[in-house]
Amino acid sequence: MNDKITQVISFAVLVESLVTYFREFCVCENFSFSMLFSIVLGVLIAVAYKLDLPEHLNLKSSIPYVGNILTGILISRGSNYIYDVLKSVNNIN
């Protein structure tokens, strides 16, 4: 499969998973401090340890830390969620 098509599909999977997460975060009537803490902690860990899932998928950003922040948000969802995202992305390749 064409490398650019794979990259676009990989980003589509990543964006869909992030939109789903934030929909849960914003739809509920009560503000969830635990979800906010989870997001902040995930981003902090991803930046501190230079974890960048899009870069691992050969999707390099010209904006610093975007990949780290996206990765941190995905990490904040937990291991099952990140496993499902990686499985979806790997099935594309």
DSSP file (Angstrom, degrees, kcal/mol; ACC not computed):
  #  RESIDUE AA STRUCTURE BP1 BP2  ACC     N-H-->O    O-->H-N    N-H-->O    O-->H-N    TCO  KAPPA ALPHA  PHI   PSI    X-CA   Y-CA   Z-CA
    1    1 A M              0   0    0      0, 0.0     5,-0.0     0, 0.0    91,-0.0   0.000 360.0 360.0 360.0 146.3    0.0    0.0    0.0
    2    2 A N     >  -     0   0    0      1,-0.1     4,-2.1     2,-0.1     5,-0.2  -0.314 360.0-132.4 -58.5 135.9    1.2    3.5   -0.7
    3    3 A D  H  > S+     0   0    0      1,-0.2     4,-2.1     2,-0.2    -1,-0.1   0.868 105.1  51.7 -61.9 -39.5    3.1    5.0    2.2
    4    4 A K  H  > S+     0   0    0      2,-0.2     4,-2.4     1,-0.2    -1,-0.2   0.890 108.8  50.7 -66.2 -39.1    1.1    8.3    2.1
    5    5 A I  H  > S+     0   0    0      2,-0.2     4,-2.5     1,-0.2     5,-0.2   0.914 109.8  50.6 -64.4 -42.0   -2.2    6.5    2.2
    6    6 A T  H  X S+     0   0    0     -4,-2.1     4,-2.4     1,-0.2    -2,-0.2   0.899 110.4  49.9 -61.4 -41.3   -1.1    4.5    5.2
    7    7 A Q  H  X S+     0   0    0     -4,-2.1     4,-2.4     2,-0.2    -2,-0.2   0.916 111.0  48.4 -64.2 -43.8   -0.1    7.7    6.9
    8    8 A V  H  X S+     0   0    0     -4,-2.4     4,-2.1     1,-0.2    -2,-0.2   0.924 113.4  46.8 -63.3 -44.3   -3.4    9.3    6.2
    9    9 A I  H  X S+     0   0    0     -4,-2.5     4,-2.1     2,-0.2    -1,-0.2   0.890 110.3  53.8 -65.6 -39.0   -5.4    6.3    7.4
   10   10 A S  H  X S+     0   0    0     -4,-2.4     4,-2.2     1,-0.2    -2,-0.2   0.921 110.2  46.6 -61.6 -43.7   -3.2    6.1   10.6
   11   11 A F  H  X S+     0   0    0     -4,-2.4     4,-3.1     1,-0.2     5,-0.3   0.870 108.1  56.8 -66.2 -35.3   -3.9    9.7   11.4
   12   12 A A  H  X S+     0   0    0     -4,-2.1     4,-2.4     2,-0.2    -1,-0.2   0.913 108.5  46.8 -61.3 -41.3   -7.6    9.1   10.8
   13   13 A V  H  X S+     0   0    0     -4,-2.1     4,-2.1     2,-0.2    -2,-0.2   0.923 114.1  47.8 -64.5 -44.8   -7.5    6.3   13.4
   14   14 A L  H  X S+     0   0    0     -4,-2.2     4,-2.0     2,-0.2    -2,-0.2   0.927 113.6  46.5 -62.8 -45.7   -5.7    8.5   15.8
   15   15 A V  H  X S+     0   0    0     -4,-3.1     4,-2.8     1,-0.2     5,-0.2   0.911 111.0  52.2 -65.3 -42.2   -8.0   11.5   15.3
   16   16 A E  H  X S+     0   0    0     -4,-2.4     4,-2.2    -5,-0.3    -1,-0.2   0.903 110.1  48.6 -60.9 -40.7  -11.1    9.3   15.6
   17   17 A S  H  X S+     0   0    0     -4,-2.1     4,-1.8     2,-0.2    -1,-0.2   0.884 112.7  47.9 -68.5 -36.8   -9.9    7.9   18.9
   18   18 A L  H  X S+     0   0    0     -4,-2.0     4,-2.5     2,-0.2     5,-0.2   0.898 111.0  50.5 -69.2 -40.4   -9.1   11.3   20.3
   19   19 A V  H  X S+     0   0    0     -4,-2.8     4,-2.1     1,-0.2    -2,-0.2   0.911 109.5  51.3 -63.8 -41.8  -12.5   12.7   19.2
   20   20 A T  H  X S+     0   0    0     -4,-2.2     4,-1.7    -5,-0.2    -1,-0.2   0.913 110.9  48.9 -60.0 -42.9  -14.2    9.8   20.9
   21   21 A Y  H  X S+     0   0    0     -4,-1.8     4,-1.7     1,-0.2    -2,-0.2   0.934 113.1  45.0 -63.5 -47.7  -12.3   10.5   24.1
   22   22 A F  H  X S+     0   0    0     -4,-2.5     4,-2.4     1,-0.2     5,-0.2   0.784 106.7  60.1 -71.4 -25.7  -13.0   14.2   24.2
   23   23 A R  H  X S+     0   0    0     -4,-2.1     4,-2.2    -5,-0.2     5,-0.2   0.925 107.5  46.2 -64.0 -43.1  -16.7   13.6   23.4
   24   24 A E  H  X S+     0   0    0     -4,-1.7     4,-1.0     1,-0.2    -2,-0.2   0.885 113.4  50.6 -62.2 -39.1  -16.9   11.5   26.6
   25   25 A F  H  < S+     0   0    0     -4,-1.7     7,-0.3     1,-0.2    -2,-0.2   0.871 119.4  33.9 -68.0 -38.8  -15.0   14.3   28.4
   26   26 A C  H  < S+     0   0    0     -4,-2.4    -2,-0.2     1,-0.1    -1,-0.2   0.700 109.2  62.4 -94.3 -21.7  -17.3   17.1   27.2
   27   27 A V  H  < S+     0   0    0     -4,-2.2    -3,-0.1    -5,-0.2    -2,-0.1   0.878  81.2  88.4 -76.9 -37.7  -20.7   15.5   27.0
   28   28 A C  S  < S-     0   0    0     -4,-1.0     4,-0.1    -5,-0.2    -4,-0.0  -0.329  76.6-134.6 -65.9 145.2  -21.1   14.6   30.6
   29   29 A E  S    S+     0   0    0      2,-0.1     2,-0.4    -2,-0.0    -1,-0.1   0.766  86.5  68.0 -73.6 -26.4  -22.7   17.3   32.7
   30   30 A N  S    S-     0   0    0      1,-0.0     2,-0.2     2,-0.0    -2,-0.1  -0.804  90.3-116.6 -98.2 135.2  -20.3   17.0   35.6
   31   31 A F        -     0   0    0     -2,-0.4     2,-0.9     1,-0.1     3,-0.1  -0.505  25.5-139.8 -69.3 132.8  -16.7   18.0   35.1
   32   32 A S     >  +     0   0    0     -7,-0.3     4,-2.0    -2,-0.2     5,-0.1  -0.813  22.5 179.1-101.4 100.3  -14.4   15.0   35.6
   33   33 A F  H  > S+     0   0    0     -2,-0.9     4,-2.8     1,-0.2     5,-0.2   0.835  83.8  57.3 -67.2 -31.5  -11.3   16.0   37.5
   34   34 A S  H  > S+     0   0    0      2,-0.2     4,-2.1     1,-0.2    -1,-0.2   0.891 107.5  47.1 -67.5 -37.0  -10.0   12.4   37.3
   35   35 A M  H  > S+     0   0    0      2,-0.2     4,-2.2     1,-0.2    -2,-0.2   0.905 113.0  49.1 -69.5 -40.3  -10.2   12.5   33.5
   36   36 A L  H  X S+     0   0    0     -4,-2.0     4,-2.6     2,-0.2    -2,-0.2   0.923 111.5  49.2 -62.7 -44.4   -8.4   15.9   33.4
   37   37 A F  H  X S+     0   0    0     -4,-2.8     4,-2.7     1,-0.2     5,-0.2   0.896 109.5  52.8 -60.9 -40.4   -5.7   14.5   35.7
   38   38 A S  H  X S+     0   0    0     -4,-2.1     4,-2.5     2,-0.2    -1,-0.2   0.905 110.6  46.8 -61.9 -43.0   -5.3   11.5   33.5
   39   39 A I  H  X S+     0   0    0     -4,-2.2     4,-2.6     2,-0.2     5,-0.2   0.940 113.7  47.3 -65.0 -47.9   -4.8   13.7   30.4
   40   40 A V  H  X S+     0   0    0     -4,-2.6     4,-2.5     1,-0.2    -2,-0.2   0.923 114.5  47.1 -60.8 -44.7   -2.3   16.0   32.2
   41   41 A L  H  X S+     0   0    0     -4,-2.7     4,-2.5    -5,-0.2    -1,-0.2   0.913 111.9  50.1 -64.4 -43.3   -0.4   13.0   33.6
   42   42 A G  H  X S+     0   0    0     -4,-2.5     4,-2.3    -5,-0.2    -2,-0.2   0.916 113.6  45.1 -61.5 -44.0   -0.3   11.2   30.2
   43   43 A V  H  X S+     0   0    0     -4,-2.6     4,-2.6    29,-0.2     5,-0.3   0.913 112.2  52.2 -66.5 -42.4    0.9   14.3   28.3
   44   44 A L  H  X S+     0   0    0     -4,-2.5     4,-2.6    -5,-0.2    -2,-0.2   0.918 112.0  45.6 -59.5 -44.8    3.5   15.0   31.0
   45   45 A I  H  X S+     0   0    0     -4,-2.5     4,-2.3     2,-0.2     6,-0.2   0.915 112.6  50.6 -65.4 -43.5    4.9   11.4   30.8
   46   46 A A  H  <>S+     0   0    0     -4,-2.3     5,-2.6    -5,-0.2     4,-0.3   0.897 114.9  42.9 -63.9 -39.9    4.9   11.5   27.0
   47   47 A V  H ><5S+     0   0    0     -4,-2.6     3,-0.8     3,-0.2    -2,-0.2   0.926 114.2  50.5 -70.7 -44.0    6.8   14.8   26.9
   48   48 A A  H 3<5S+     0   0    0     -4,-2.6    -2,-0.2    -5,-0.3    -1,-0.2   0.870 120.4  34.8 -62.5 -37.3    9.2   13.8   29.7
   49   49 A Y  T 3<5S-     0   0    0     -4,-2.3    -1,-0.2    -5,-0.2    -2,-0.2   0.310 108.7-120.1-102.1   8.4   10.1   10.5   28.0
   50   50 A K  T < 5 +     0   0    0     -3,-0.8     2,-0.5    -4,-0.3    -3,-0.2   0.898  47.7 171.8  55.1  46.4    9.9   11.8   24.5
   51   51 A L      < +     0   0    0     -5,-2.6     2,-0.3    -6,-0.2    20,-0.2  -0.776   4.3 169.4 -88.1 124.9    7.1    9.3   23.5
   52   52 A D     >  -     0   0    0     -2,-0.5     4,-1.8     1,-0.1    16,-0.2  -0.798  15.5-178.5-143.3  93.3    5.8   10.1   20.0
   53   53 A L  H  > S+     0   0    0     14,-0.5     4,-1.5    -2,-0.3     6,-0.2   0.915  85.1  52.8 -62.7 -46.2    3.5    7.5   18.4
   54   54 A P  H  4>S+     0   0    0      0, 0.0     5,-2.8     0, 0.0     3,-0.3   0.910 109.1  50.4 -58.0 -39.6    3.0    9.5   15.1
   55   55 A E  H >45S+     0   0    0      1,-0.2     3,-1.9     3,-0.2    -2,-0.2   0.888 106.1  55.8 -64.2 -36.7    6.8    9.7   14.7
   56   56 A H  H 3<5S+     0   0    0     -4,-1.8    -1,-0.2     1,-0.3    -3,-0.1   0.814 106.2  51.6 -61.8 -29.7    7.0    6.0   15.3
   57   57 A L  T 3<5S-     0   0    0     -4,-1.5    -1,-0.3    -3,-0.3    -2,-0.2   0.164 127.0-103.7 -91.3  17.5    4.5    5.6   12.4
   58   58 A N  T < 5S+     0   0    0     -3,-1.9     2,-0.6     1,-0.2    -3,-0.2   0.827  82.2 133.0  62.3  35.2    6.8    7.8   10.2
   59   59 A L      < -     0   0    0     -5,-2.8     2,-0.4    -6,-0.2    -1,-0.2  -0.840  37.2-171.1-115.0  89.9    4.5   10.8   10.6
   60   60 A K        -     0   0    0     -2,-0.6     2,-0.3    -5,-0.1    -5,-0.0  -0.665   8.5-147.8 -90.7 136.0    6.8   13.7   11.5
   61   61 A S        -     0   0    0     -2,-0.4     4,-0.1     2,-0.1     6,-0.0  -0.745  14.6-149.6-100.6 147.2    5.3   17.0   12.6
   62   62 A S  S    S+     0   0    0     -2,-0.3    -1,-0.1     2,-0.1    -2,-0.0   0.532  84.7  79.4 -87.2  -7.6    6.9   20.4   11.9
   63   63 A I  S >  S-     0   0    0      1,-0.0     3,-1.4     0, 0.0     4,-0.4  -0.895  90.3-119.2-102.2 120.6    5.3   21.6   15.2
   64   64 A P  T 3  S+     0   0    0      0, 0.0    -2,-0.1     0, 0.0    -1,-0.0  -0.265  88.5   7.7 -60.5 142.9    7.3   20.6   18.2
   65   65 A Y  T 3> S+     0   0    0     -4,-0.1     4,-2.6     1,-0.1     5,-0.2   0.350  89.0 115.1  73.1  -1.6    5.6   18.4   20.8
   66   66 A V  H <> S+     0   0    0     -3,-1.4     4,-2.6     1,-0.2     5,-0.2   0.948  81.3  45.3 -62.4 -46.2    2.4   17.7   18.8
   67   67 A G  H  > S+     0   0    0     -4,-0.4     4,-2.4     1,-0.2   -14,-0.5   0.881 112.6  51.5 -63.4 -38.4    3.2   14.0   18.6
   68   68 A N  H  > S+     0   0    0      2,-0.2     4,-2.7     1,-0.2    -1,-0.2   0.910 111.4  47.3 -63.8 -42.1    4.1   13.9   22.3
   69   69 A I  H  X S+     0   0    0     -4,-2.6     4,-2.3     2,-0.2    -2,-0.2   0.924 112.9  48.0 -67.4 -44.5    0.8   15.6   23.2
   70   70 A L  H  X S+     0   0    0     -4,-2.6     4,-2.1     1,-0.2    -2,-0.2   0.925 114.1  47.6 -60.3 -43.7   -1.2   13.3   21.0
   71   71 A T  H  X S+     0   0    0     -4,-2.4     4,-2.8    -5,-0.2    -2,-0.2   0.909 110.0  52.7 -63.5 -42.5    0.6   10.3   22.4
   72   72 A G  H  X S+     0   0    0     -4,-2.7     4,-2.0     2,-0.2   -29,-0.2   0.884 108.4  50.0 -61.2 -39.9    0.1   11.5   26.0
   73   73 A I  H  X S+     0   0    0     -4,-2.3     4,-0.6     2,-0.2    -1,-0.2   0.912 112.3  47.5 -65.7 -41.4   -3.7   11.9   25.4
   74   74 A L  H >< S+     0   0    0     -4,-2.1     3,-1.2     1,-0.2     4,-0.5   0.907 110.3  52.6 -64.9 -40.4   -3.8    8.3   24.1
   75   75 A I  H >< S+     0   0    0     -4,-2.8     3,-1.7     1,-0.3    -1,-0.2   0.873  99.5  64.0 -60.9 -36.9   -1.7    7.1   27.0
   76   76 A S  H 3< S+     0   0    0     -4,-2.0    -1,-0.3     1,-0.3    -2,-0.2   0.719  92.7  64.1 -63.1 -19.1   -4.2    8.7   29.4
   77   77 A R  T << S-     0   0    0     -3,-1.2    -1,-0.3    -4,-0.6     4,-0.2   0.737 111.1-117.4 -75.5 -22.3   -6.9    6.4   28.1
   78   78 A G    <>  -     0   0    0     -3,-1.7     4,-2.1    -4,-0.5    -1,-0.2  -0.376  31.3 -62.7 108.2 171.6   -5.0    3.3   29.5
   79   79 A S  H  > S+     0   0    0      1,-0.2     4,-2.3     2,-0.2     5,-0.2   0.864 126.2  53.4 -68.0 -39.1   -3.4    0.2   28.1
   80   80 A N  H  > S+     0   0    0      1,-0.2     4,-2.1     2,-0.2    -1,-0.2   0.918 111.5  47.1 -61.9 -42.1   -6.5   -1.4   26.6
   81   81 A Y  H  > S+     0   0    0     -4,-0.2     4,-2.2     2,-0.2    -2,-0.2   0.930 113.0  46.5 -66.4 -46.7   -7.3    1.7   24.6
   82   82 A I  H  X S+     0   0    0     -4,-2.1     4,-2.6     1,-0.2    -1,-0.2   0.863 110.9  54.3 -66.2 -34.1   -3.8    2.2   23.3
   83   83 A Y  H  X S+     0   0    0     -4,-2.3     4,-2.5    -5,-0.2    -1,-0.2   0.923 108.7  48.4 -62.9 -44.0   -3.6   -1.5   22.4
   84   84 A D  H  X S+     0   0    0     -4,-2.1     4,-2.2     2,-0.2    -2,-0.2   0.895 112.3  48.7 -63.4 -40.4   -6.8   -1.2   20.4
   85   85 A V  H  X S+     0   0    0     -4,-2.2     4,-2.6     2,-0.2     5,-0.2   0.939 113.0  46.6 -65.0 -46.7   -5.5    1.9   18.6
   86   86 A L  H  X S+     0   0    0     -4,-2.6     4,-2.8     1,-0.2    -2,-0.2   0.884 111.2  52.3 -64.0 -37.7   -2.2    0.2   17.8
   87   87 A K  H  X S+     0   0    0     -4,-2.5     4,-1.8    -5,-0.2    -1,-0.2   0.914 110.8  47.8 -63.8 -41.8   -4.0   -2.9   16.6
   88   88 A S  H  X S+     0   0    0     -4,-2.2     4,-0.9     2,-0.2    -2,-0.2   0.928 114.1  46.1 -63.5 -45.5   -6.1   -0.8   14.3
   89   89 A V  H >X S+     0   0    0     -4,-2.6     4,-1.3     1,-0.2     3,-0.6   0.900 112.5  50.1 -65.9 -40.9   -3.1    1.1   12.9
   90   90 A N  H 3< S+     0   0    0     -4,-2.8    -1,-0.2     1,-0.2    -2,-0.2   0.828 103.9  58.8 -69.0 -30.4   -1.1   -2.1   12.4
   91   91 A N  H 3< S+     0   0    0     -4,-1.8    -1,-0.2     1,-0.2    -2,-0.2   0.773 102.7  55.7 -67.2 -24.4   -4.0   -3.8   10.6
   92   92 A I  H <<        0   0    0     -4,-0.9    -1,-0.2    -3,-0.6    -2,-0.2   0.893 360.0 360.0 -71.8 -40.8   -3.8   -0.9    8.1
   93   93 A N     <        0   0    0     -4,-1.3    -1,-0.2   -87,-0.1    -2,-0.2   0.503 360.0 360.0 -70.7 360.0   -0.1   -1.6    7.3
